Amino acid sequence: VKGLAVRGNHDHRVVKASLGMVRTVKNEVKALVEHLGRENLQWLATLPLSIHLQEYNAYVVHAGVMPNTKVEHNSPELLMNLRGMMQDTKPTMKHGEGSPWAERWEGPDLVIFGHDASRRLQIHQYALGLDTGCVHGGNLTALILPHFKLLSVPSRKIYKRPKVPLSANQSRTGSSNVEAKRNVPPNTTLKLDDQQPVPQRNAKGKRPGSGAGGSSRDDSVTSSSDIDGVQPFPQGDSNLQRSRVNSTSDA
């Protein structure tokens, strides 16, 4: 496929289990480790924590970013687990607790994230949450680049009951959605299924994909190396430069 992906909390748990770094491993995780095999586990072990899509002025992370920080300064625990912020500005990883961290994220980069299924689709001024609860019988949602269109398909079944009920509505904040200070195509809209389009103002700058390169690939990735002591499996040469992240946080 030649695609890129970021590491999430479940991926991290599987990698740690495969390396014998977890004392108690659930049977379903054991079965998954055996089913995946070495090649797929190797791929999971080398996933970055974030991907910088430079031509879109955007970052991709699994879960969240602390407001008023730089993406690359966030810990692995936050990038893989953050869901909300409490009134005292402390982060929370729990479903539905506090307010969405993305409400307080002031950019200037757009952050594209998932993980927070209970709040479903989130459209904020500088952040876009795409987890619409597919595993819980909701939808699987994608952001199509370079056109900034949303595509959603219904889940085939309920694979797992949610810990808290899924929100009936998407979450929006601010006077606009994901347009601010980014190079977005002019006169584009974000629309999901039969919802009304969310208008975007014209933005200054190059149209995504124009000029040299025109690829969403970028060398700015945060590596999975040394997260909780996890070392990547031996691998071949990579065309991505990976910066090392040292942390003892547990996902």
KEKE-3310 file (N, C-alpha, C; in steps of 0.2 Angstrom, whole numbers, plus 5000, padded with zeros to 4 digits):
npx = (5004:5010:5007:5007:5006:5001:5006:4995:4986:4982:4990:5002:5001:5000:5012:5021:5017:5021:5034:5036:5035:5024:5016:5004:4994:4980:4969:4964:4973:4985:4981:4980:4993:4999:4992:4996:5010:5028:5032:5021:5021:5033:5031:5022:5030:5038:5031:5028:5025:5019:5015:5020:5012:5018:5015:5002:5001:4999:4997:4997:4990:4987:4979:4979:4984:4993:4986:4993:5006:5020:5018:5028:5033:5026:5022:5024:5013:5003:5001:4996:4985:4977:4962:4954:4952:4953:4944:4954:4965:4971:4976:4965:4963:4951:4935:4924:4926:4929:4932:4934:4951:4954:4946:4953:4965:4975:4982:4996:4995:4985:4978:4975:4966:4961:4954:4945:4931:4919:4914:4913:4912:4923:4924:4934:4942:4956:4958:4954:4944:4942:4937:4923:4917:4917:4921:4911:4899:4897:4902:4915:4927:4935:4947:4949:4962:4970:4959:4951:4939:4926:4923:4912:4908:4896:4898:4899:4894:4892:4906:4912:4905:4903:4911:4905:4890:4889:4891:4877:4878:4889:4904:4907:4917:4921:4921:4923:4929:4942:4951:4960:4975:4981:4987:4974:4963:4955:4938:4933:4923:4919:4910:4899:4892:4874:4875:4874:4885:4900:4906:4921:4933:4942:4959:4976:4990:4999:4991:4987:4998:5003:5017:5034:5037:5023:5018:5010:5019:5032:5047:5046:5044:5039:5048:5045:5055:5062:5051:5044:5054:5053:5060:5063:5060:5073:5076:5075:5082:5075:5065:5062:5067:5070:5066:5072:5063:5062:5055:5047:5034:5018:5007)
npy = (4994:5006:5016:5027:5027:5031:5026:5019:5018:5004:4997:4999:4992:4979:4978:4979:4967:4957:4958:4953:4962:4965:4960:4954:4947:4949:4936:4939:4948:4940:4931:4939:4943:4931:4929:4940:4938:4939:4948:4958:4962:4968:4979:4986:4989:4999:5010:5028:5041:5053:5061:5073:5082:5092:5100:5103:5109:5102:5090:5072:5063:5049:5051:5064:5081:5092:5107:5123:5119:5112:5100:5090:5091:5084:5070:5052:5045:5055:5058:5046:5043:5054:5062:5072:5088:5094:5106:5112:5112:5100:5085:5072:5055:5048:5041:5053:5062:5078:5092:5092:5091:5097:5108:5118:5119:5129:5130:5135:5124:5112:5098:5082:5068:5054:5041:5046:5041:5042:5055:5056:5063:5077:5093:5106:5123:5121:5108:5091:5078:5061:5049:5040:5030:5016:5003:5002:5000:5012:5023:5022:5034:5045:5057:5065:5069:5079:5086:5089:5083:5074:5057:5044:5028:5016:5005:4987:4979:4979:4978:4979:4984:5001:5010:5021:5030:5033:5050:5058:5068:5077:5087:5104:5118:5136:5149:5144:5129:5118:5128:5138:5147:5138:5130:5127:5120:5132:5138:5125:5113:5104:5090:5077:5063:5065:5077:5095:5105:5112:5128:5134:5147:5156:5153:5159:5156:5142:5130:5114:5100:5107:5113:5107:5090:5087:5078:5069:5064:5066:5070:5073:5065:5057:5046:5028:5023:5017:5020:5017:5008:5000:4993:4994:4981:4973:4981:4986:4999:5015:5028:5038:5050:5047:5054:5051:5046:5047:5040:5035:5033:5025:5017)
npz = (5000:5003:5012:5026:5044:5061:5078:5089:5105:5107:5097:5103:5115:5110:5104:5115:5122:5114:5115:5127:5138:5146:5161:5163:5151:5141:5134:5122:5117:5116:5107:5096:5094:5090:5079:5070:5067:5064:5054:5053:5066:5067:5059:5066:5077:5073:5070:5069:5081:5078:5062:5051:5040:5029:5018:5020:5032:5043:5056:5060:5073:5085:5096:5105:5108:5120:5123:5119:5116:5107:5095:5094:5106:5115:5126:5123:5130:5130:5116:5112:5120:5125:5129:5134:5143:5159:5170:5178:5170:5168:5160:5153:5151:5150:5144:5138:5148:5156:5144:5126:5121:5109:5108:5114:5107:5098:5087:5076:5067:5059:5068:5065:5071:5081:5091:5101:5102:5109:5107:5094:5077:5077:5073:5074:5075:5073:5073:5069:5073:5069:5073:5073:5079:5074:5078:5088:5081:5074:5063:5050:5046:5035:5030:5015:5006:4992:4994:5005:5009:5018:5020:5024:5030:5035:5050:5049:5060:5078:5085:5098:5113:5118:5131:5136:5131:5114:5107:5100:5091:5081:5086:5086:5086:5087:5074:5062:5053:5049:5043:5046:5044:5035:5021:5011:4999:4989:4992:4997:5005:5020:5022:5029:5025:5025:5031:5033:5023:5029:5028:5021:5022:5010:5009:5011:5002:4994:4984:4991:4986:4975:4966:4968:4971:4979:4987:5001:5010:5022:5030:5043:5056:5072:5081:5085:5093:5108:5116:5131:5132:5121:5107:5090:5078:5069:5054:5036:5026:5028:5020:5028:5040:5056:5072:5089:5103:5120:5134:5149:5151:5152:5142)
capx = (5000:5015:5004:5010:5002:5004:5005:4990:4987:4981:4996:5007:5000:5001:5020:5024:5015:5025:5041:5036:5035:5018:5015:4997:4991:4973:4969:4963:4979:4989:4978:4981:5000:5000:4989:4999:5016:5033:5032:5016:5023:5039:5029:5019:5035:5042:5026:5029:5020:5016:5017:5020:5011:5021:5012:4995:5002:4995:5000:4992:4992:4982:4974:4979:4990:4991:4985:4998:5012:5021:5016:5034:5035:5021:5024:5020:5007:4998:4999:4992:4979:4974:4955:4950:4955:4949:4944:4961:4969:4975:4974:4962:4962:4945:4930:4919:4928:4931:4930:4938:4957:4954:4943:4958:4970:4975:4986:4993:4995:4980:4979:4970:4967:4956:4954:4939:4925:4912:4912:4912:4916:4924:4927:4936:4945:4963:4958:4948:4943:4939:4934:4916:4914:4916:4921:4905:4894:4896:4905:4922:4927:4941:4948:4952:4967:4971:4952:4948:4932:4925:4920:4910:4904:4893:4901:4895:4891:4895:4912:4913:4901:4906:4911:4901:4886:4892:4887:4872:4880:4897:4906:4910:4919:4924:4917:4925:4932:4949:4954:4964:4982:4984:4986:4969:4961:4950:4931:4931:4919:4919:4903:4899:4885:4869:4875:4875:4892:4903:4909:4928:4935:4948:4965:4981:4996:4999:4986:4990:5000:5006:5024:5038:5035:5016:5016:5009:5024:5036:5052:5046:5040:5041:5049:5043:5060:5063:5045:5044:5060:5052:5065:5060:5063:5078:5072:5079:5083:5069:5066:5060:5071:5066:5070:5071:5059:5064:5050:5045:5027:5015:5000)
capy = (5000:5012:5021:5029:5026:5032:5021:5021:5014:4997:4995:4999:4987:4973:4977:4977:4960:4953:4958:4951:4968:4965:4954:4950:4948:4946:4931:4942:4951:4934:4928:4944:4943:4925:4930:4945:4936:4943:4954:4963:4965:4973:4985:4990:4992:5005:5016:5034:5044:5058:5062:5080:5083:5099:5104:5104:5112:5098:5084:5067:5059:5045:5053:5071:5086:5097:5114:5128:5116:5110:5093:5086:5091:5080:5063:5046:5044:5060:5057:5039:5042:5060:5063:5079:5093:5096:5113:5114:5111:5094:5081:5066:5050:5044:5043:5058:5066:5085:5095:5090:5095:5100:5115:5123:5119:5136:5130:5136:5118:5108:5092:5076:5063:5049:5039:5049:5038:5044:5062:5055:5067:5083:5098:5112:5127:5119:5101:5087:5071:5057:5043:5040:5024:5011:4997:5001:5000:5018:5024:5023:5041:5047:5064:5064:5074:5086:5090:5090:5080:5069:5051:5040:5022:5013:4999:4981:4977:4981:4973:4980:4989:5007:5011:5027:5030:5038:5056:5058:5074:5079:5092:5109:5124:5141:5151:5140:5123:5117:5132:5143:5148:5133:5130:5123:5122:5137:5136:5118:5112:5098:5087:5070:5060:5070:5084:5102:5107:5117:5132:5136:5154:5155:5153:5161:5151:5137:5124:5107:5096:5110:5114:5101:5085:5086:5072:5070:5061:5071:5067:5075:5060:5056:5039:5024:5020:5019:5021:5012:5003:4996:4994:4992:4975:4974:4983:4988:5006:5018:5034:5043:5051:5046:5057:5046:5049:5043:5040:5029:5033:5018:5017)
capz = (5000:5004:5016:5033:5050:5068:5083:5094:5112:5106:5094:5108:5120:5107:5103:5122:5124:5109:5117:5134:5142:5150:5165:5162:5144:5140:5129:5115:5114:5115:5100:5091:5093:5087:5072:5066:5065:5065:5049:5055:5073:5066:5056:5072:5082:5070:5068:5073:5086:5074:5056:5049:5033:5029:5013:5022:5038:5047:5060:5062:5079:5086:5101:5106:5109:5125:5121:5120:5116:5101:5094:5095:5113:5119:5128:5120:5133:5128:5109:5111:5125:5127:5126:5136:5148:5165:5172:5181:5164:5169:5154:5155:5146:5151:5139:5140:5154:5154:5138:5121:5121:5103:5109:5117:5103:5095:5081:5070:5063:5060:5070:5063:5077:5082:5098:5105:5099:5112:5105:5087:5073:5080:5069:5078:5071:5071:5074:5066:5075:5064:5076:5073:5083:5069:5082:5092:5077:5071:5056:5048:5043:5032:5027:5009:5004:4995:4993:5012:5010:5023:5018:5030:5029:5042:5052:5048:5066:5084:5087:5105:5116:5121:5139:5137:5125:5108:5106:5095:5087:5080:5090:5083:5090:5083:5069:5056:5054:5048:5038:5048:5043:5032:5014:5009:4992:4990:4991:4998:5011:5024:5023:5031:5023:5023:5035:5029:5022:5033:5023:5023:5019:5006:5013:5007:5001:4989:4984:4993:4981:4970:4966:4968:4976:4979:4990:5008:5014:5025:5034:5050:5060:5078:5080:5091:5096:5115:5120:5136:5131:5115:5102:5084:5076:5064:5048:5031:5025:5027:5017:5033:5045:5063:5078:5094:5108:5126:5138:5153:5152:5151:5139)
cpx = (5004:5012:5008:5004:5005:5002:5000:4991:4986:4987:5001:5007:5001:5009:5023:5023:5019:5032:5042:5037:5029:5017:5009:4995:4985:4974:4968:4969:4984:4987:4980:4989:5002:4998:4993:5006:5021:5033:5027:5018:5029:5036:5026:5024:5039:5037:5028:5024:5016:5019:5015:5018:5012:5017:5005:4995:4998:4999:4995:4995:4986:4977:4974:4985:4988:4991:4991:5005:5014:5020:5022:5036:5031:5024:5021:5013:5001:4996:4995:4986:4975:4966:4952:4955:4950:4949:4951:4966:4973:4972:4970:4962:4956:4940:4925:4920:4931:4929:4935:4945:4957:4951:4948:4964:4970:4979:4993:4992:4988:4982:4974:4971:4961:4955:4948:4933:4919:4910:4911:4915:4917:4927:4928:4940:4952:4963:4952:4949:4939:4936:4927:4913:4913:4916:4915:4899:4892:4898:4912:4923:4934:4941:4952:4956:4969:4964:4949:4941:4932:4921:4918:4906:4902:4897:4896:4892:4894:4900:4913:4908:4905:4906:4906:4897:4890:4888:4883:4874:4887:4898:4910:4912:4921:4919:4918:4928:4939:4952:4960:4972:4985:4983:4981:4966:4955:4943:4929:4926:4920:4912:4904:4892:4880:4869:4876:4883:4894:4908:4916:4929:4941:4954:4971:4986:4995:4993:4990:4992:5003:5013:5028:5036:5027:5014:5015:5014:5029:5041:5051:5041:5043:5042:5046:5048:5061:5057:5044:5049:5059:5057:5062:5064:5068:5074:5077:5079:5076:5070:5064:5065:5067:5070:5068:5067:5060:5058:5049:5038:5023:5008:4995)
cpy = (5006:5017:5022:5028:5029:5027:5024:5017:5007:4994:4994:4994:4980:4972:4975:4970:4956:4953:4956:4956:4969:4959:4950:4952:4945:4941:4934:4945:4945:4931:4933:4944:4937:4926:4934:4942:4941:4949:4960:4966:4970:4979:4989:4993:4998:5011:5022:5036:5049:5058:5070:5080:5091:5103:5106:5108:5109:5092:5079:5063:5054:5048:5061:5075:5090:5104:5118:5125:5114:5102:5088:5086:5087:5073:5058:5045:5049:5059:5051:5039:5048:5060:5070:5083:5094:5103:5116:5113:5105:5089:5075:5061:5046:5046:5048:5063:5073:5087:5093:5094:5099:5107:5120:5123:5125:5136:5132:5130:5115:5101:5087:5071:5059:5047:5041:5047:5041:5051:5062:5061:5074:5088:5105:5117:5125:5112:5097:5080:5066:5050:5043:5033:5018:5004:4996:5002:5007:5018:5024:5029:5042:5054:5063:5070:5073:5090:5092:5089:5075:5063:5046:5034:5019:5006:4993:4978:4980:4976:4973:4985:4995:5007:5016:5027:5035:5044:5056:5063:5075:5085:5097:5115:5130:5143:5148:5133:5123:5121:5136:5142:5141:5134:5125:5125:5127:5135:5129:5118:5105:5096:5080:5068:5065:5076:5090:5103:5112:5122:5134:5143:5152:5156:5155:5156:5146:5132:5118:5103:5100:5111:5107:5096:5083:5080:5073:5067:5066:5067:5069:5070:5059:5048:5035:5021:5022:5021:5015:5006:4999:4998:4991:4985:4977:4976:4985:4996:5009:5025:5040:5044:5051:5049:5052:5050:5044:5045:5034:5029:5026:5020:5013)
cpz = (5000:5007:5023:5038:5056:5073:5088:5101:5111:5102:5099:5113:5116:5106:5110:5124:5120:5111:5125:5139:5147:5154:5164:5155:5143:5134:5122:5112:5112:5108:5094:5089:5089:5079:5067:5063:5065:5060:5051:5062:5072:5063:5062:5076:5079:5068:5072:5077:5082:5067:5054:5042:5031:5024:5015:5029:5043:5051:5060:5068:5080:5091:5102:5107:5115:5122:5123:5120:5109:5100:5096:5102:5118:5120:5124:5123:5131:5120:5108:5115:5126:5124:5128:5141:5153:5166:5174:5176:5164:5163:5157:5150:5146:5146:5142:5145:5152:5147:5133:5121:5115:5103:5111:5112:5098:5089:5082:5065:5064:5063:5069:5068:5077:5089:5102:5103:5102:5110:5097:5083:5076:5074:5073:5073:5069:5072:5071:5069:5071:5067:5077:5076:5079:5073:5086:5088:5074:5064:5056:5044:5041:5030:5021:5007:4996:4995:5000:5012:5015:5019:5024:5027:5035:5043:5050:5054:5072:5086:5095:5108:5119:5128:5141:5131:5120:5108:5100:5089:5086:5085:5086:5087:5085:5078:5062:5058:5053:5043:5040:5047:5040:5025:5011:5003:4993:4988:4992:5004:5014:5025:5024:5029:5021:5027:5030:5028:5027:5029:5026:5019:5015:5010:5009:5007:4995:4990:4986:4986:4975:4971:4966:4973:4976:4982:4998:5012:5016:5029:5041:5053:5067:5079:5086:5095:5103:5119:5125:5135:5125:5110:5096:5082:5071:5057:5042:5031:5025:5024:5022:5038:5052:5069:5084:5100:5114:5131:5142:5154:5149:5148:5141)
residu = (VAL:LYS:GLY:LEU:ALA:VAL:ARG:GLY:ASN:HIS:ASP:HIS:ARG:VAL:VAL:LYS:ALA:SER:LEU:GLY:MET:VAL:ARG:THR:VAL:LYS:ASN:GLU:VAL:LYS:ALA:LEU:VAL:GLU:HIS:LEU:GLY:ARG:GLU:ASN:LEU:GLN:TRP:LEU:ALA:THR:LEU:PRO:LEU:SER:ILE:HIS:LEU:GLN:GLU:TYR:ASN:ALA:TYR:VAL:VAL:HIS:ALA:GLY:VAL:MET:PRO:ASN:THR:LYS:VAL:GLU:HIS:ASN:SER:PRO:GLU:LEU:LEU:MET:ASN:LEU:ARG:GLY:MET:MET:GLN:ASP:THR:LYS:PRO:THR:MET:LYS:HIS:GLY:GLU:GLY:SER:PRO:TRP:ALA:GLU:ARG:TRP:GLU:GLY:PRO:ASP:LEU:VAL:ILE:PHE:GLY:HIS:ASP:ALA:SER:ARG:ARG:LEU:GLN:ILE:HIS:GLN:TYR:ALA:LEU:GLY:LEU:ASP:THR:GLY:CYS:VAL:HIS:GLY:GLY:ASN:LEU:THR:ALA:LEU:ILE:LEU:PRO:HIS:PHE:LYS:LEU:LEU:SER:VAL:PRO:SER:ARG:LYS:ILE:TYR:LYS:ARG:PRO:LYS:VAL:PRO:LEU:SER:ALA:ASN:GLN:SER:ARG:THR:GLY:SER:SER:ASN:VAL:GLU:ALA:LYS:ARG:ASN:VAL:PRO:PRO:ASN:THR:THR:LEU:LYS:LEU:ASP:ASP:GLN:GLN:PRO:VAL:PRO:GLN:ARG:ASN:ALA:LYS:GLY:LYS:ARG:PRO:GLY:SER:GLY:ALA:GLY:GLY:SER:SER:ARG:ASP:ASP:SER:VAL:THR:SER:SER:SER:ASP:ILE:ASP:GLY:VAL:GLN:PRO:PHE:PRO:GLN:GLY:ASP:SER:ASN:LEU:GLN:ARG:SER:ARG:VAL:ASN:SER:THR:SER:ASP:ALA)
# end
